[in-house]
Every structure is written in structure tokens, then in C-alpha cells.
Amino acid sequence: MLSLYPLVVLLSSVSVCVLMVRADPVLLDQSSGCHSRLKQLHGQQVTVHMPPNITGHWVSNSCEVRPGPEFIARSYRFNPDHTFEALQFYYEDQHCSEPSYSLLIRGSVRPLQSSWVVRGGTVCEYHLSRVQLLCHGPSAAELVRTRLRSSCDPRRLPLPGLTYELWDERWAAAGRDCTRGLDFSMQELRLMRLERHRHHGDPGRQAEELFLGDVHTERAQRRLHQPAGYQTPLWRAKNITERCGICQTVSSADLHHPPLLPAQPDRPVRLHGNWVSTRCEVRPGVLFLTRHLTFHEDSQTWAGRYEHFSDPVCRHPTFSISASGRYSRGDPSDSVRGAVQFTFTVTHMAVTPMDVATTSLLNVFRGRECGAEGSWKMGVQQDVTSTSGCAALGIRLPHTEYELFSVGQDPSGHGLLYNGQRPTNGSSPDRPDRRATSFQPPLIRCSGGQKGERRVGREGDQHFRLSAGCGSNAPDTLVVLILLLAFM
């Protein structure tokens, strides 16, 4: 990864380079409905308000999985005077049906300015005034007491069903802070983004989503983490409909009565078929992208198309990468019930620069370590498999990663596919102990991938068509781009 440094220096005065992938039809079946889904995604009417008016009640629309793993549902109220009251409900299971403990957090938060790290986001400052805890049952209380003994008075530890003071601003001068034992942090309030989506055919109907900053994948780093991405968005409670029963359940809960979400049967994890992004996704490092992945279980091969953009609603494509390889199925996960471990190998890759700056940068590097030296042309694809990837971009082939997959359904019954969240520090899950314990935004099935369907991305197929361009703040983008490439 040291080879990234020269590229970052050269990009310091260049616009953000983000990734977009266009694959030849021989690789990705355009008749599968995936193309129309992505076209619809890019055509969504999305309004972003900066600074965001977050006043109101916001709730989770699903059982959220945080790194660890932690299973959580959130219910946040923001008041006109900038004070807030946040409820976090923690669970023992991935369906959020077995409550463990709950936190009630009070404080204030105020938007400051547009983020220069994450385009479209707003940087905020917050202040905590009080944090309370309630354990739901003896086993949860014992677990919490064990975690709190190192940071709290052992004579004052929580009991089941009783409210316990974890932190109060009056304790700050004395240095008392019991929240450390739980790796508690509200750094998510440092970064916000509010989106309004208008529904097709009904201009008067809109949905609002509040994105708060991401949580560091290493628990020990949470308290100092400066968000560079987002968590699963919260929905405005007043706009929820009967289609989101989970939203209604979470919105009516309180500290003593956590929401009990319905336990779902574990669904078999089947990758076969075509899957695309459900939204414009954000990655740490100013990355905005959509993904289109295809899997063939009979041959255990996969292909990926990654479209990156310079804007947070994925309207302005910049450059693209296409990759393919093999995968193997492993054991069920010990961390996240219902999830399955996989191992993926990237064996083929092609890159196409689509702006002058990126083209020039790729031509700076000497030797046959990233395609043919000095041969890069704007808008022209190069297969870099023969040079074992692209050293200039920090990519070496073949590359192996240890993945985690889970499946679910959206409110309309469409199949969803979740794969592992990328490490916050930009590293790669290239060892089993680095395997993710939480997930990226889901992909939605856009074809069943039945037998007889056109094969995608088999080894030996090298017909890639790619495109690219740049916006601003490229150093962060390319660093993360490369480290995420193998399986975004």
C-alpha cells in the first residue's frame, strides 16, 4: 500500500476522483432488469437541505447491525432549541427481539458548516448533559456490570429494571465517566445529512431520511472517531406509514419499554443472480457509488461493476472499474446468526480513466505495473490483469478477502443482500480475523440468476468497458477506492 503515497501527493490539487463502472454486455446481462433499476435510482428526485432542519422525531426502520457486532434500534428526538433526547435500544439477537439494555442520552447539538470531508454532509457540534442506562433482565445486568467494573464504582452497578446514571455533566470536573466500559460514543452527531425523496407519480408525497455519522469498526476507536461516512438512515416518524411496522413500534417505545421487533426465520444465504444498489452509497473518503454484482453458484464465479460519482446523489459519474474472480462458501458466522462466511478472490480487473487529471497521473508511473507504461488515454479501457493489477493504485492481483453475507427483504418483499462493512481504517479484510461483523447498505435482487441465464464474469472473460472522471478532493477518494476495490 505504500505505492499509494505518490499518487496521493500528485492528486493534492486535483478534483475528487470517484469510480464508475460500465461493463460490456458480454459481462453483465442488461436484460435482467438491473439496468432499469440503476437508471431509476439515478433519476430519483432527492433534495438535500443544508444545514439540515432535524427538528422532530426520527426512528430506525430495521434492526441495525453495528460492528462488534451490536444489534440496535434508535429513536431520536431533536427539539427547536437544539436540545435532543436519544434512545438507543440494544439487543442480544440480530432481529432485535430480545432486549439487553437501553440508553437514554440527553444533550444539545448544533449544525456548523458544510463538511469538506464528505460532500453533501454537515459538520455539527454536540454536548452531552446526561446518559442513563436500564438493563432488561438479570443476564443483561450481569453482562453490563462486568463491562462497567473497570470504569465505575463497583459498589454502584446497575440492577435489572432500575435506571442507572452512566454519566452526568456535573461529573466532568471530577473525571467520572462510566460510559467507557460500554465503548459508548455519540460521535455520530458530528456529521449529518438530511434527504427528502419525492415519490414517482405522487409529487405531494415524500419520505425524509436522516443520515448520522458512521461508527468506527473498532470499538476502542469510537470515542475519538471523526465520521467520514454514514449509518443506516433514520426515518422521520411523522411520515411513516403502515408499511413500516418496525418504525411504528420503535417510535412508541421508551426507556422502560424497548421495542420488540418480530423475530424472523433465518433465510438461506443464496448469492446466485444479479444484485444492484438500492441507493447512492457513501464510503469514507469522499466516495459515492452504486454497485452491480453477479454471482454464479454452479461455477462459484462473480463479477462486479462499481460506478462512482463526484456527487452524493450519484448524478455525475467520474470513472469506473470492473472486476471478476472466484468465491467459496464457508461456515455459518459465529458472530451474526443467519450470516455466512465467504472467501472471495479477484483475478481479473480493468480500469478506464475518463478525465485528463486521472489519465495524466496513471501515465506518470514507470514500468509495467499498471497496464502498458504511458499508454493511458482518457475514455479508453485497459485490462490490468496482465500486470497483476495496478501498483499505481495500490491494487495487486490476485487478491483475496474474507467476507460476510446475509440476506433479508424490503417492505415490498424484494430480496436484499448484505455484505461486510469495510474497515474504517481503510485496510482490507485479507485475513480471517479481519472479517466484518456488520454490513454495508443492502443490494436488491434485480434478476433471479436462473440456470440458462447469460454467464457473467467467468475467468477468461476480459471484455470490459469502463469510464471515469473527477470532481474535488481526490486524495481521500483514491486511497479508499483502492482499498475498497476488491469487493465494495
N, C-alpha and C positions, 0 to 999 in steps of 0.2 A: 504493500500500500504506500510505500514511500514515493513511488513514482507519481502519486497524485500531487505532490507538493509543487513541482514546476508548473503543472497545468493550472493550479490554483493561483499562483503568482501571476501568470500571464493573464488570467481572467479577472484580475482585481479591478480593472477599469472597463470590463465588458458587461453587457446585459445578461440577465438570468437565462441560462440555457436549460430548457426543460425538454422532456423527452416525449416524442410522439412516434407511434409505430404504424406503418401501413404495410400489410403483408400481401403478397401476390395471392390471387385466388387459389392457386395450387396448394397453398399452405392453410388458408382459413376459408371455410365454406361460407360464402356470402349469402347463400340461400337459407341458412339456418335461422334467420331472424335476428341474429346478433347485430348485424349492420344496422337494421332499423331501430333496435333498442339503443345503440350508441348514438344514432342520429337524433332520436327523441331526447336523449339525455342532453346532448349539446344544444338542443332547441328549447330547453326549459326556460321559462320566464322566472329568473331569480333576481331578487332585489336585495342588495346588501346595504344596511344602514350603518353609517359611521359618523359619530360614535353611536353605538347601539343603544336603543331605548329598551332596557331589560326589565323595566318595572313590570311586576306581575309574578305569576306562579308558573314554574317550569318543572316538568317531570320526565322521568325515564319512560321510554316506550318498550323496553325489553329488560331482561335480566342482563346486566352488563358484566363483562369479564375483564378484570384488571390484572396486570402482571402479578404473579405470585404463586398460584392465581388467587384472586379475591373476587367474590361474587357480590354485586352491589346493585341497589336501586337508589335513585336520588330524587329528592323533592325540594326544590329551592324556591324561596320567595324573596324577591327584591322589591324594596319599598321606594317611593318617590324621594325620600330624604337620604337615599344611598345606603341605608342600613339593609342588612339581609338576615335571613334565618334559613339555614340549610339543614336538611335531614338526610343523613346517609344511613341506609339500612344494609347491613352485612349478613351474609348467609353461608350456610355450610355446603350448599349444593349449587350446581350451575343453572338450576331452574328458579332460584330464589323462592323456594317453597319451604325451606327450613331455616328460620331466622336465628342468627347467632347473637349479634348485638347491634345497637343503633347509636348514632351520634347526633346531637343537636348542636349546631355551630351558629353562633351569632357574631356579627361584626358589621363592618361597613366596606363598601367597595366603590371606586370611582374611576370611570374611564379617563385616560390621559391623552393619548395620541395614537395615530396610526402606527402599526408595527413596521419597522424596517427589516425585520427578520422574516415575517410571514405576511406577504402581501394580502390585503383584504382583512387583516385582523386588527384589533385594537388593543393596545397595551393598557393595563389597568393597575391601580394600586389598591391594596386591601389592608384592613386592620381587623384583627380578631379581638373580641371582647370576652367571649366565654365559650367553653366546649364542655358539653355534658355527655355522659355515657349511660346506657341502660343495657344490661345483659338479659337475654331472654332464655333463662333456664340454667340449671346447675352446671352442666357441662360447658356451656359457653362462658359462664362466670369463672370457672376454674382455668380455662384456657386464657382468658383475658388477664386474670390475676397473675398467671405465670409470666406473661409478657410484660406486665407493668411493674413487677417487683424490682427491676433494675433502675427504674426512673421515678417511682413513687414511694411514699411512706408505707412500709409493709404492714403497718398497723391500720392503715386506711385503704383497703382494697375493696372493689365492688362486690356486691351481693346480688343474687338474681332478683329482678323486678324492682330494684331500688335505683334511683337516679344518683349518679356519682359524678362529682366535679373533676374533670380531667385538667382543666386549665381556666384561669381567670386572669384578666389583665392586671388585677391588683397584685398577682403573684410575680409579675415580670421582674420587679426590682429585687426580689429575693431569689430569682433564678429557678423557681419551681416550675416544672413543666412535665406533667405525666403523659403527655401525648407522644413522647419519643418512643415509648415502649410499643406503640401501635404503628410506628412509622407514619404517623398522621401528618398530612400537609394539605393546605388549601392553595398551593401554588397554581392550581388550575385557574384561579381567578385572575392570574396575571395576564391572560390572553383570552379574548372573546371575539366572537363573530356571530352576527345575527342575520339569518337569511329568511326571506319571505318568498314562498313559491306559489305562483298562481296556477290553478288547475286548468287544463285544456277544456274548452267548452263551457267553463263557468268562471268568467273573469271576476265575479264578486266573491268567489270562494278562494281562500288562501290558507296555506299552512306556514307556521313560523317555527324555525329551529334555532336553538341557541347552542353554539359550539363553545365549550370551555377548553382550556389548555390541556395538553396530554400529560399523562402520568409517567414518570420515568420507569423504565422496565426493571431497574434495580431498586429495590425498596430502600436501601441505605442512601440513595441519591435523591429521593423525592423532595426532601425538605429544602434543598438548595436549587432544585431544577428550575430552569427558565424555559417555559414551554416553547416548542418550535413546531407543534402540530396540535391536533385536536382529539378529544374523546368522542365517543358516540354522542350525537346531539340530543339535547333535551327539547321536549315539545311544550309549547305554551298550553297550559291546562285549559284555558277558556275556549280553545279552538279544537279540542279533541272531540271525536265522535264515537258512536257506539262501536265502530270498527276497531278501536284501540281500547280493549277491555283492560289491558295492563295499565295504560295511562290513567284510566278512571280509578283503578284500585290503588295506584301509587298516590294519586292526588288526594285521596280521602284518608290516608294513613297519618299517624302521629307517632311520637317517640315511644309511647306505651303500646301502640297497636301497629306493628310493622305490616306492610302489605304482604299477603301470602299469595304469590303468583302460582298459577296452576302448574303442577309437575307434568312434564311431557315425557312420553316414552322415548327412549334413545333411538334415534333414527340411524339406520345403517349408513356409513360413510361411503358413498359411491362417487368417484370423481368423473366417471365417463361422461363425455359430452362437451358442450360449449358453454362457457360462463363469461359474463361481462360485468363491469362495474355498475352499481346502482346509482352512483353519484360521482361528481368530480371529487376525487380523493386528494387529501393533503398529506404530505410527508414532511418530516423535519428537514429543514434545509431549503425551503422555498421550492418544493416540488409539488406540482399539480398534475394529476394524471388520471387516465382511465385505463383499465386492463381488459384484455380479451384472452382467456386461457382455454385451451382444448386438451382433453385427456382421452387416451385410448387404453382401456383396461386390458384388452386382449394382448396388445403388444407392449403395454406399460411404457408408452411414449407420451410426450407432451410438447406443446408449442405455445409460446406466449407472444402477445403483441402489446406493447406498452406505449400509449400515446400520452406524451407530456405537453404541458401548456405553460404559457407565461402568466396566465391569469387564474384566479381562484374559482372561476365558474367554467373553466375548460372551453373557452371560445377561441383562443388564439394559439394554435399548435406551433411547436418550435422544432423539435427533432425526434427521431424515432429509433427504436432498437427492436429487433426481432430475435428470439432465441428459441431453441428446442433441445430436447435431450430425452433422458430416460428417468423413470422413477420406480421405487419399490415400496410396497406396503409393509409396515412394521406392526408392532403390538398396540393394543389399546393404551391410551395415556393413563398413567397413574395420577397425574395432576388434575386433569379436566375430564371428568366422567363423560363418556359418549364421544370423545375426540380420539383420533387415531394418529399414530406417528407414521411419517413417511420419510424416505430419503430421496432427494432429487439431485440429478446430475445434469449440468448444462454442457452440451457437446458441440453445438453449433450456434453461431451468432453473426449478425450483420448490422452495420451501422451506416447511417446516411446523414451527413451534416447538411443543414438547409439554411444556413446563414453564413455570411462572409467571415465573421469572427471565429466561429467553431471550425470552419474549414481551414482557416489560416493556422489555428492552434494545432490541429491534427497534423498539418504539414511541417510544423516546427520540429517534431521529434524525429530522431535519426534511427536508421536501421529498420529491419523488417520485424518490428514488434507491434505494429498496428496497421495491418494492410501493407500495401506497397508504399515505400517511402516517397513522400512528396506528391502522391498521386490523388489526394483527396480533392474532390470537386463538389461544389455546392449542388445539392439535389441529386447526387449520384451515389447509389448504394455500393458498399463494399462488404463482401463476406470476409470477416477477420478470423474465421476458423483456422485457416492455414497458418496464421501467425500466432496460434494459441491464444487468441483473444486480442486485447488492445492494452499494451503496457502503459500507453499514454493516459488511458482512462482508468488504470488500476485493475483491469479485468484479465484474469488468466483462465484459460480453458485447458482441460475440463475442470469444472468447479462443482463441488458437492456441498449440499446444505441439508440440514436435518430439520424437517418441517412438522407442523401440527395442523390437522384438518378437522373441522367439524361441520355439520350441516344443520339447516333449520328451514323455516318457512316464513314468508312475509304475510301480512294480514289477508292478502288475496289468495294465499295458498301456493304461491310460486316457490320453487326450491331455491334455497340460499346456500352458498358455500363459503366457509370462513377458513382462511389460512393464517399462519402465525404472524404475530406482530413483529416488526423489525426492531432490533435492539436500538435503544435511544442513542447510544454512543457511536452509532454508525458501523459497528462491527458486523461480522457475518456469522450466522449460526452454523459454522462449519465443523462443529464438534457436537456430539450428542448432549453434552452438558450445557450447551448454549441454545438448546431447543426452546422455542417460545412457550409461554404459559398463558398467553392471551392472543387476541386476534385483530386482524386488520378489518376494515369495513367489508361487508359481505359482497360476494359476486352473485348475480342472479342467473339461473339457468335460461339459456336462450335457444337451446335445442337439446333433445334427449341423447344425441350421440348414439343412435341405434346402429346395429351392425348393418353394413352396406353403405353407410354414410361415407362421404369422401374423407379419406385419411388426411390428417393434418400433422405436419411437422415430424415425419418419420426421419430416422437417421438417413442421411444421404440426400434428403431434400435440401437444396440450397438456393431456392428461388425466393429471395427476399426483395421487397420493395419498401424503402424507408424514406422518411422525410424529417426535416428539422429546422430550428430557428432559435432566436434568443430574445430575451427581454432584459431584466436587470438583476444584479447581484449574483452572477453566475458562479462564483467560487463555492458557496454553500451548496448550490444546486448540483454541480457536477460531483462534488465529494459524495453527497448522499446518493446521487444517481448511480454511481459506480458500485457503491457498497450494497445498494438495493437491487441491482440489476438481476442477479441470478434468479430471484423469484419474488417479484414485488407483490 
